[in-house]
Amino acid sequence: MKRKEIKDLHTKTIDELKKALEDLRNDVGQLKIDKAVGKVKNVNEARQKKKDIARIYTILTEKIKEVNNG
């Protein structure tokens, strides 16, 4: 993820972040299947998407704490 994309994540709502998280999880699952079959050329793509998932979780946690603390 590029720095601008990460900054854009901070402006998204909680629901939008959850949707992005769901999409990335589906992508990782599909990449695992494709890797097992031998379709994937970039084997590090799944690893990068997992890092993106972690980034979204971090931002999501920050937003939830912000909402709860008012």
C-alpha positions in Angstrom: 0.0 0.0 0.0 1.3 3.4 -0.9 1.5 6.2 1.7 -1.4 8.1 0.1 -3.6 5.0 0.3 -2.8 4.6 3.9 -3.7 8.2 4.6 -7.0 7.7 2.7 -7.8 4.8 5.0 -7.8 7.2 8.0 -10.6 9.2 6.3 -12.8 6.2 5.8 -15.7 5.3 8.1 -15.8 2.2 10.2 -18.2 0.5 7.8 -16.0 1.3 4.8 -12.9 -0.1 6.6 -14.8 -3.3 7.5 -15.8 -3.7 3.8 -12.1 -3.2 2.7 -11.1 -5.7 5.3 -13.5 -8.3 4.0 -12.4 -7.7 0.4 -8.7 -8.2 1.3 -9.5 -11.4 3.2 -11.3 -12.8 0.2 -8.3 -11.8 -2.0 -5.9 -13.6 0.3 -8.0 -16.7 0.3 -8.2 -16.7 -3.5 -4.4 -16.1 -3.7 -3.8 -19.1 -1.5 -5.9 -21.2 -3.8 -4.2 -19.9 -6.9 -0.8 -20.4 -5.4 -1.6 -24.1 -4.7 -2.8 -24.5 -8.3 0.2 -22.7 -9.7 -1.5 -19.7 -11.2 0.3 -17.0 -9.1 3.4 -15.4 -10.5 3.9 -13.0 -7.6 4.0 -15.2 -4.5 4.7 -12.2 -2.2 1.3 -10.6 -3.1 -0.5 -12.6 -0.4 2.1 -11.5 2.2 1.6 -7.8 1.2 -2.2 -8.1 1.5 -1.8 -9.6 5.0 0.2 -6.5 6.0 -2.6 -4.3 4.5 -5.1 -6.3 6.6 -3.0 -5.5 9.7 -2.9 -1.8 8.8 -6.7 -1.7 8.4 -7.2 -3.5 11.8 -4.9 -0.9 13.5 -6.9 2.0 12.0 -10.2 0.3 12.8 -9.2 -0.2 16.4 -8.1 3.5 16.6 -11.5 4.6 15.2 -13.5 2.4 17.5 -11.6 3.7 20.6 -12.1 7.3 19.4 -15.9 6.7 19.1 -16.1 5.0 22.5 -14.1 7.8 24.3 -16.3 10.4 22.7 
